[in-house]
Amino acid sequence: MAVLREFFSAQDIIDFLNEQNIPFEFYQHAPAYSIDDLEALAIPHKEDIVKNLFLRDDKKRNYYLVTLPGHKKIDLKELSEKI
């Protein structure tokens, strides 16, 4: 098992995936800060795009990484009530 570090370079991740025999495709593109930004880029497999939301509770004690399909909307108030 790989030792986790605080930061990983793209090459670190590529090396890890290769070492684990995990198939992948690597695409490099300009920074995108929204789904609309991604739509403007000429990248393949746009139907597989996801968005990540890094959230925390009001007391700053619990943190959550929520990943969902890029085209989906989420009700953060409803999510907060469920978690």
Rosetta blueprint (number, residue, H / E / L):
1 M L
2 A L
3 V L
4 L L
5 R L
6 E L
7 F L
8 F L
9 S L
10 A H
11 Q H
12 D H
13 I H
14 I H
15 D H
16 F H
17 L H
18 N H
19 E H
20 Q L
21 N L
22 I L
23 P L
24 F L
25 E L
26 F L
27 Y L
28 Q L
29 H L
30 A L
31 P L
32 A L
33 Y L
34 S L
35 I H
36 D H
37 D H
38 L H
39 E H
40 A L
41 L L
42 A L
43 I L
44 P L
45 H L
46 K H
47 E H
48 D H
49 I L
50 V E
51 K E
52 N E
53 L E
54 F E
55 L E
56 R E
57 D L
58 D L
59 K L
60 K L
61 R L
62 N L
63 Y E
64 Y E
65 L E
66 V E
67 T E
68 L E
69 P E
70 G L
71 H L
72 K L
73 K L
74 I L
75 D L
76 L H
77 K H
78 E H
79 L H
80 S H
81 E H
82 K H
83 I L
